[in-house]
Amino acid sequence: MLTNPSQALIRNSELYQQQNVLILNYEADTFASQCLESARHVTALAFDFNHHQTLLPYANDNLRCYFGHQLPEAIASKKFDSVIIYFPKAKPLMGYLLQLAAQHLDVNGLLMVVGENKGGIKSIAKLTPEYFSAPIKQDNARHCLLYTSYLRHCAPPLLLSDWVSQYALDTPQGQLHICNLVGVFSEKRLDQGTELLLSHLPDNLQGRVLDFGCGAGVISAALLKANPELQIECIDINAMALASCQLTLAANNMQATVYASDGFNHITGQFNGIISNPPFHDGLTSTTDIATQFVKHSAMSLAPKGIWLIVANRHLPYSDTIATYFGKVNVPAENNKYKLYLHEH
């Protein structure tokens, strides 16, 4: 099933007829594969690892699939006839995507931007830099808008450092230097949930520790500040989060293993600790299901005598789920918004 933005692109397939196309920030569908019915060759770069996994089985000689915040070094300077951008949910990411697109177009190359009406795409004219022509509305269908533009002249080189905000963050473990790329959740101060978590870290953590949904690396950096001996693995599905986490660790002279994983699908072995402010906060049905899977797989991935510590919104129904998979539930701390859940084997 194609998402609405993908359906809008299919409606306008004459735009990329027989072209060598680059697709940026695509969604959890197989549009890139269906795009080949018109396009000559497609390269697809996912910023969400789950979306990458959805498309990967369709990869072939004419469809190259990558995950990350930019294309691999071997093709970092490759040019395409046209570039398609899916308007991001995190609006600040759009500027980065536009500059990335410009690196891969020759002058007069075609840019297509598609997004849902309610997703912020109507602000595209304000967001488009002067090296592109003013975006023109091409279509309005499936509750989506499709805009086209052309590269007028070469864009400045894309430097990750231009897109990162850096700030000092005070934590219970001491001050940290945080690096946060556009599109990654950050408040420039410790959010309430993470503060509750870091204020009650067990002092007997050791060995291999998983930071699930690491974001910009705040929890991992705090853990390593408290105990540099820990072997921390930081996982996330967001390419910009993973890049941010690596920058944060480097800025604090710390080392950890940072990699993409869709839930627990891409980790191996067991952990002595699983610490998380999990990235699902609202009470939607799908979110509850994700939370259940998270608890279930946590229980399977925790080593004997391991420590499992997470913070979650009070209204999320964690207690029953934890009781099902872990047995005993401890709530060592809570406030009016969050609860801390602890399980020690």
Sequence and secondary structure as in RCSB ss.txt:
>XXXX:A:sequence
MLTNPSQALIRNSELYQQQNVLILNYEADTFASQCLESARHVTALAFDFNHHQTLLPYANDNLRCYFGHQLPEAI
ASKKFDSVIIYFPKAKPLMGYLLQLAAQHLDVNGLLMVVGENKGGIKSIAKLTPEYFSAPIKQDNARHCLLYTSY
LRHCAPPLLLSDWVSQYALDTPQGQLHICNLVGVFSEKRLDQGTELLLSHLPDNLQGRVLDFGCGAGVISAALLK
ANPELQIECIDINAMALASCQLTLAANNMQATVYASDGFNHITGQFNGIISNPPFHDGLTSTTDIATQFVKHSAM
SLAPKGIWLIVANRHLPYSDTIATYFGKVNVPAENNKYKLYLHEH
>XXXX:A:secstr
   HHHHHHHHTGGGGTT EEEEES  SS HHHHGGGT SEEEEEESBHHHHHHHGGG BTTEEEEESSS  GGG
TT  EEEEEEE  SSTTHHHHHHHHHHHTEEEEEEEEEEEEGGGTGGGHHHHS TTB   EEEEEETTEEEEEEE
B S      GGGGEEEEEEEETTEEEEEEEETTS   SS  HHHHHHHHT  TT  SEEEEET TTSHHHHHHHH
H TT EEEEEESBHHHHHHHHHHHHHTT   EEEE STTTT  S EEEEEE  S  S  HHHHHHHHHHHHHHHH
HEEEEEEEEEEEETTS HHHHHHHHHS  EEEEE SSEEEEEEE 
